[in-house]
Amino acid sequence: MIVLITSIGTRGDMEPFLAIGEILKKRGHEIVYQFPEQFRKLAEESGTKFASLGTEFIDMLESDLGRFALGGRGSTWRKIFAYIKLAKLQSRNNRLMVERQYNTVCELKPDRIVHHGKVMYPVIWEIDNPGKTVFVSPVPYLHYVKGHTHLAFHSNYGEFFNKLTFKLSNWGLKKAIMMAAKCLNLKGITRRQVNDALENHKSIYTVSPQLFTRPGYWKENLTVMSYHERDKTTNWQPGDKLLKFLEMHSKIILVTFGSMTNPEPERKTKIILNILKRNNIPAIINTSSGGLTEPESYDRNLFHFVSGIPYDWVFPKMYGVIHHGGSGTTHMALKNGCVSLIIPHIIDQFIWNQIAYEKGVGPMGISISKINEQNLEPKILELVNNTSFKRDAMLLGEKMKREDFEEKLHHEIMK
């Protein structure tokens, strides 16, 4: 079959879809990825066709406004105004991306579409092609779960208001899809049709059942099938300095903010380095997308900086990870038995922070916009010194390693 796999977001939003593409490709299906232009190389380096969603979305996140919204210091009102401005920019970006989604589907004529929640057109396509789209979410709480709000609210307001958050989010999603249909000048699309498509199309949560249990009251079209990852070490080799650093230390912490940015990377890096140096804790610091930066002067025997590193290679060698709390980073850290301290930046990362804390694999983290040496140091010391965190992380990791949902995932997408 021809399968269009499409996602919008940061690097962490691409990886689960790339992994699904590899699973389907191994079984003989023709795969086409449609991501923001900045991720073209990720798709093409695996020998897979690529259709672009343009550069605008990532450009927006990497702007000064985007960096402030993701991790800047400021009052709640300043944050709210920043989100409102971003929403206006995203409205224009959505129109462009919906048109590109529509054009790709018309040209490709896929047998299946596997899509992220931010990708709107597949829901409209589902109306005339029932059963041929699959919504995939690497994060929990997008469908109603007792005792929880919708993911965007990451809290618990009591059952009445919790349900209201799901209704509010669904209303916003339906409105966005109807606007997409209007933008494409598609006549005859009704709210009932959109509602039925959202209610009945296949939805797969690529989340470990160890971290998120499927509620028994969910409809049959909603499933939980573990996190899937791809081999990212194919074209990568560690340098001699990195290997020497690993030989020098037996208990190392990896610090990484993944694809997250913030307006004060130098200050955030200094806070973390000062704490680690004061307590003689060796660390590898991944600067990646710029959320952390390498200073001109630092103790090279205690710290080793990298601009990128495959997590599947480095995590098994780490005692623990201080990270942003992306779905992929959280899953891979725990699967490898690493203690975890999450410094959440946005939305789902606050949920992973709560889950990691409840699983006993690390202390409750602090939002990126609120960290300082005084409140972060006790957390890092607890992460390194509390042996029960390591014990529980290793036990959890062993359970996660036994999960095998590849065949079920393939069947669910293709049935």
C-alpha distance (Angstrom), angle and dihedral (degrees) to the residues before:
residue distance angle dihedral
M1 . . .
I2 3.80 . .
V3 3.80 108.4 .
L4 3.80 124.3 -169.3
I5 3.82 110.9 -155.5
T6 3.78 113.1 -168.1
S7 3.80 135.5 175.7
I8 3.80 140.3 164.5
G9 3.79 125.1 -155.1
T10 3.79 139.9 58.1
R11 3.82 127.4 -33.4
G12 3.80 90.1 -78.6
D13 3.81 90.0 59.5
M14 3.82 90.6 55.2
E15 3.80 100.6 48.8
P16 3.85 99.0 69.5
F17 3.81 89.5 50.2
L18 3.80 92.7 47.6
A19 3.81 88.3 52.1
I20 3.81 91.5 50.4
G21 3.80 89.0 49.1
E22 3.80 90.6 55.3
I23 3.81 91.2 49.6
L24 3.82 91.7 52.0
K25 3.80 94.0 41.5
K26 3.82 90.9 55.3
R27 3.78 87.4 57.8
G28 3.79 93.4 54.9
H29 3.80 103.5 -96.6
E30 3.81 123.1 138.2
I31 3.81 109.6 -118.5
V32 3.80 129.2 -157.2
Y33 3.81 118.7 -177.4
Q34 3.79 121.4 -153.4
F35 3.81 112.3 -167.9
P36 3.80 137.3 139.0
E37 3.82 110.1 -64.2
Q38 3.82 92.5 -107.6
F39 3.81 89.1 71.1
R40 3.80 97.4 51.5
K41 3.81 92.2 108.9
L42 3.83 92.4 54.8
A43 3.79 89.8 59.0
E44 3.78 99.9 37.9
E45 3.81 95.9 47.5
S46 3.81 87.4 66.4
G47 3.80 90.8 53.9
T48 3.80 93.5 -107.9
K49 3.81 128.9 136.6
F50 3.79 117.4 -104.2
A51 3.81 134.0 -154.8
S52 3.80 116.8 -170.1
L53 3.80 128.8 -127.6
G54 3.82 89.8 -167.4
T55 3.79 132.2 -109.7
E56 3.81 100.4 -87.9
F57 3.82 100.1 95.1
I58 3.81 96.7 53.1
D59 3.81 91.1 39.1
M60 3.80 87.3 57.6
L61 3.82 93.2 50.6
E62 3.80 91.5 48.6
S63 3.82 94.0 49.2
D64 3.82 120.7 101.7
L65 3.79 89.0 -102.2
G66 3.79 92.1 50.8
R67 3.79 92.9 47.8
F68 3.80 90.8 51.4
A69 3.80 92.4 49.8
L70 3.81 91.3 48.9
G71 3.78 99.0 48.9
G72 3.79 116.0 -17.4
R73 3.78 127.4 133.0
G74 3.76 115.5 -115.3
S75 3.78 146.7 106.2
T76 3.78 122.8 -61.6
W77 3.81 89.5 -108.3
R78 3.81 92.2 53.6
K79 3.80 88.7 51.7
I80 3.82 91.3 48.8
F81 3.81 92.0 51.3
A82 3.82 89.8 47.7
Y83 3.82 90.5 53.0
I84 3.82 90.8 48.5
K85 3.81 90.9 53.0
L86 3.79 90.7 47.4
A87 3.81 90.2 49.8
K88 3.81 90.3 55.4
L89 3.78 91.2 50.1
Q90 3.79 90.9 46.2
S91 3.80 91.4 52.3
R92 3.81 89.2 63.8
N93 3.81 91.7 42.2
N94 3.80 90.7 51.4
R95 3.81 91.7 56.3
L96 3.79 91.0 53.4
M97 3.80 93.6 45.9
V98 3.81 94.2 46.8
E99 3.80 89.8 53.8
R100 3.81 90.1 50.9
Q101 3.82 91.1 48.0
Y102 3.80 90.8 50.8
N103 3.81 93.9 47.6
T104 3.80 92.6 48.8
V105 3.80 93.3 50.1
C106 3.81 92.0 47.7
E107 3.80 91.1 50.5
L108 3.82 98.2 40.3
K109 3.82 99.9 39.0
P110 3.83 92.3 -157.0
D111 3.79 125.2 -157.9
R112 3.80 91.0 -142.6
I113 3.81 136.5 15.2
V114 3.80 119.2 -154.3
H115 3.81 108.8 -167.8
H116 3.78 147.7 177.5
G117 3.81 120.0 -123.0
K118 3.82 92.6 -107.3
V119 3.81 91.1 59.3
M120 3.82 105.0 90.9
Y121 3.80 109.6 -179.5
P122 3.85 97.8 67.6
V123 3.82 89.4 66.2
I124 3.82 89.2 56.6
W125 3.83 90.2 45.5
E126 3.82 88.7 52.0
I127 3.82 89.9 64.8
D128 3.83 91.0 68.9
N129 3.81 94.5 28.0
P130 3.81 105.9 45.1
G131 3.79 115.7 -167.8
K132 3.80 94.4 13.9
T133 3.79 99.9 97.4
V134 3.79 125.8 71.1
F135 3.79 121.5 -162.7
V136 3.82 111.2 -149.1
S137 3.80 124.1 -165.7
P138 3.83 124.1 -176.3
V139 3.83 88.8 -168.0
P140 3.84 131.2 63.7
Y141 3.81 133.7 -124.1
L142 3.80 102.9 48.3
H143 3.81 89.6 118.6
Y144 3.79 122.3 49.1
V145 3.82 116.8 -74.2
K146 3.79 122.5 175.8
G147 3.79 113.9 -110.8
H148 3.81 94.1 20.6
T149 3.77 139.8 87.8
H150 3.77 123.1 -136.1
L151 3.80 111.9 -72.9
A152 3.82 92.6 -103.2
F153 3.82 90.7 63.5
H154 3.87 97.6 42.5
S155 3.81 94.9 -165.1
N156 3.81 143.9 85.3
Y157 3.81 117.0 -110.3
G158 3.79 98.3 166.5
E159 3.79 126.8 -82.7
F160 3.82 99.1 -71.4
F161 3.79 95.8 50.6
N162 3.80 92.4 37.5
K163 3.81 89.9 59.3
L164 3.78 89.1 45.6
T165 3.83 91.1 59.0
F166 3.81 90.8 56.9
K167 3.81 91.1 47.7
L168 3.81 91.0 48.4
S169 3.80 92.6 49.4
N170 3.82 92.3 46.8
W171 3.80 90.1 49.9
G172 3.80 90.4 52.9
L173 3.81 91.9 47.3
K174 3.81 92.9 50.4
K175 3.79 90.9 48.0
A176 3.82 90.5 51.5
I177 3.82 91.1 50.0
M178 3.81 91.9 49.1
M179 3.81 89.0 50.5
A180 3.82 88.6 50.8
A181 3.81 90.2 53.2
K182 3.80 90.1 49.1
C183 3.81 90.7 48.4
L184 3.82 89.2 54.3
N185 3.82 90.6 46.3
L186 3.81 90.9 -123.5
K187 3.79 107.4 164.9
G188 3.77 125.7 -149.1
I189 3.81 98.8 26.1
T190 3.81 107.9 140.7
R191 3.78 132.7 -164.8
R192 3.82 89.3 -118.6
Q193 3.80 90.7 56.5
V194 3.80 91.3 48.9
N195 3.80 90.7 46.8
D196 3.82 91.9 50.3
A197 3.81 91.2 48.2
L198 3.80 91.4 51.8
E199 3.79 93.0 44.3
N200 3.79 97.3 48.6
H201 3.80 110.2 29.0
K202 3.80 118.2 103.9
S203 3.80 114.6 -88.1
I204 3.80 123.3 -169.4
Y205 3.79 123.9 -170.1
T206 3.80 107.9 -153.7
V207 3.80 91.2 -156.1
S208 3.80 127.4 122.3
P209 3.83 111.7 -101.6
Q210 3.81 84.8 -136.3
L211 3.81 88.1 67.4
F212 3.80 101.4 32.3
T213 3.79 123.8 24.6
R214 3.79 118.5 -151.1
P215 3.84 108.3 -116.9
G216 3.80 112.5 -120.2
Y217 3.81 91.4 -135.2
W218 3.82 94.0 61.6
K219 3.80 119.6 112.1
E220 3.82 117.0 -101.3
N221 3.81 92.9 -107.0
L222 3.84 90.0 67.0
T223 3.82 114.7 80.3
V224 3.82 139.5 167.9
M225 3.82 114.0 -142.9
S226 3.80 110.4 167.6
Y227 3.79 130.9 -102.9
H228 3.81 115.6 -66.4
E229 3.78 123.8 -154.3
R230 3.78 135.3 -174.8
D231 3.79 130.6 -137.7
K232 3.81 105.8 -93.2
T233 3.82 97.4 175.9
T234 3.84 95.6 76.2
N235 3.81 96.4 106.5
W236 3.81 98.6 21.1
Q237 3.81 134.2 94.0
P238 3.83 127.7 179.3
G239 3.80 117.8 -114.0
D240 3.80 123.6 -120.2
K241 3.82 92.8 -110.1
L242 3.80 91.3 55.1
L243 3.80 92.6 48.4
K244 3.81 90.6 48.7
F245 3.81 90.8 50.2
L246 3.81 90.2 52.7
E247 3.80 90.5 51.2
M248 3.82 91.3 51.7
H249 3.82 96.0 57.6
S250 3.79 135.7 44.7
K251 3.82 100.2 -169.1
I252 3.81 112.1 44.4
I253 3.81 131.8 168.9
L254 3.81 121.3 -148.7
V255 3.80 114.6 -145.8
T256 3.80 115.4 -161.6
F257 3.79 137.8 152.8
G258 3.81 92.4 -171.3
S259 3.79 111.8 -155.3
M260 3.80 93.2 -14.9
T261 3.79 119.6 117.3
N262 3.81 132.1 -169.1
P263 3.82 135.2 -175.2
E264 3.83 94.4 -112.3
P265 3.83 107.8 45.7
E266 3.83 93.9 147.9
R267 3.81 92.1 52.9
K268 3.82 93.4 45.4
T269 3.80 91.0 49.1
K270 3.81 91.9 49.0
I271 3.82 91.8 52.1
I272 3.79 92.0 53.7
L273 3.82 96.3 41.6
N274 3.80 92.7 49.4
I275 3.80 91.1 53.7
L276 3.81 94.0 45.8
K277 3.82 92.9 46.4
R278 3.79 93.7 47.5
N279 3.81 89.4 54.5
N280 3.81 97.2 37.7
I281 3.82 93.6 -119.9
P282 3.84 113.1 158.7
A283 3.79 115.4 -137.3
I284 3.78 144.8 177.3
I285 3.82 109.5 -140.4
N286 3.80 118.1 -155.8
T287 3.83 110.9 -156.7
S288 3.83 92.3 -175.6
S289 3.82 109.1 150.4
G290 3.80 95.7 8.2
G291 3.79 103.9 -88.7
L292 3.81 86.5 121.6
T293 3.81 127.1 30.9
E294 3.79 136.5 -155.9
P295 3.82 111.6 -116.9
E296 3.79 121.6 -140.6
S297 3.79 93.2 -115.7
Y298 3.81 129.4 33.5
D299 3.81 141.7 129.5
R300 3.80 103.8 -76.8
N301 3.80 91.7 -169.8
L302 3.81 90.2 60.0
F303 3.81 101.4 33.9
H304 3.79 134.3 41.0
F305 3.82 119.8 -170.6
V306 3.81 124.9 -152.4
S307 3.80 129.8 178.5
G308 3.79 91.3 -146.1
I309 3.80 137.5 -7.8
P310 3.83 133.7 -179.9
Y311 3.78 107.2 -106.0
D312 3.79 92.6 -151.4
W313 3.83 88.0 61.0
V314 3.80 100.6 41.6
F315 3.83 104.4 35.3
P316 3.84 95.3 68.9
K317 3.82 87.1 57.0
M318 3.83 95.7 50.1
Y319 3.81 130.5 88.6
G320 3.79 91.0 -152.4
V321 3.79 147.4 -17.4
I322 3.80 132.8 -128.0
H323 3.79 104.3 -159.5
H324 3.80 149.2 148.4
G325 3.79 96.4 -99.6
G326 3.78 102.4 -113.4
S327 3.80 114.1 167.4
G328 3.80 94.5 -112.5
T329 3.80 95.6 44.1
T330 3.80 91.4 47.6
H331 3.81 93.4 49.3
M332 3.79 94.8 46.0
A333 3.81 94.4 45.6
L334 3.79 92.3 51.5
K335 3.80 94.3 41.2
N336 3.80 87.3 57.9
G337 3.80 93.5 48.4
C338 3.82 95.8 -110.1
V339 3.78 120.0 155.1
S340 3.81 108.0 -123.2
L341 3.78 137.1 -146.4
I342 3.80 110.2 -175.2
I343 3.80 122.2 -154.9
P344 3.82 99.8 -169.6
H345 3.81 121.8 -149.5
I346 3.82 105.3 176.4
I347 3.82 146.3 5.9
D348 3.83 111.9 -50.6
Q349 3.80 93.0 28.7
F350 3.81 89.8 72.9
I351 3.81 88.6 55.9
W352 3.83 92.3 51.0
N353 3.80 88.5 48.9
Q354 3.80 89.6 55.7
I355 3.82 93.1 44.6
A356 3.83 93.7 49.5
Y357 3.80 90.0 49.6
E358 3.82 93.0 48.4
K359 3.82 90.8 49.0
G360 3.81 89.3 55.9
V361 3.82 96.0 -122.5
G362 3.81 96.6 122.2
P363 3.80 145.7 -14.6
M364 3.79 123.2 -73.5
G365 3.80 106.6 -84.1
I366 3.80 130.9 -133.9
S367 3.81 127.6 -120.6
I368 3.81 114.0 -98.9
S369 3.81 91.0 -120.1
K370 3.82 91.9 56.3
I371 3.81 104.7 43.8
N372 3.80 121.4 119.5
E373 3.79 133.4 155.6
Q374 3.80 93.0 -95.8
N375 3.81 97.6 55.1
L376 3.81 98.9 32.1
E377 3.82 100.0 48.4
P378 3.83 96.5 67.9
K379 3.81 89.0 49.5
I380 3.81 93.5 52.7
L381 3.80 92.4 46.2
E382 3.81 90.6 50.0
L383 3.81 89.8 48.6
V384 3.81 92.2 54.3
N385 3.82 99.8 37.7
N386 3.82 105.6 37.7
T387 3.81 102.9 92.5
S388 3.82 93.0 -169.6
F389 3.82 88.8 67.9
K390 3.79 90.5 59.1
R391 3.78 93.2 45.0
D392 3.81 93.1 51.5
A393 3.80 92.9 42.8
M394 3.80 91.6 54.1
L395 3.81 92.7 47.1
L396 3.80 90.8 49.1
G397 3.80 91.3 46.6
E398 3.79 92.4 54.4
K399 3.81 90.8 53.6
M400 3.81 91.8 48.4
K401 3.81 91.9 50.3
R402 3.80 89.5 58.6
E403 3.81 92.7 58.9
D404 3.81 114.0 108.0
F405 3.81 116.5 174.7
E406 3.82 101.7 146.7
E407 3.78 96.7 109.9
K408 3.80 92.8 42.5
L409 3.80 90.1 49.4
H410 3.80 92.0 51.5
H411 3.79 91.4 47.8
E412 3.80 93.3 48.5
I413 3.81 92.7 51.6
M414 3.80 96.0 44.8
K415 3.81 103.5 36.9
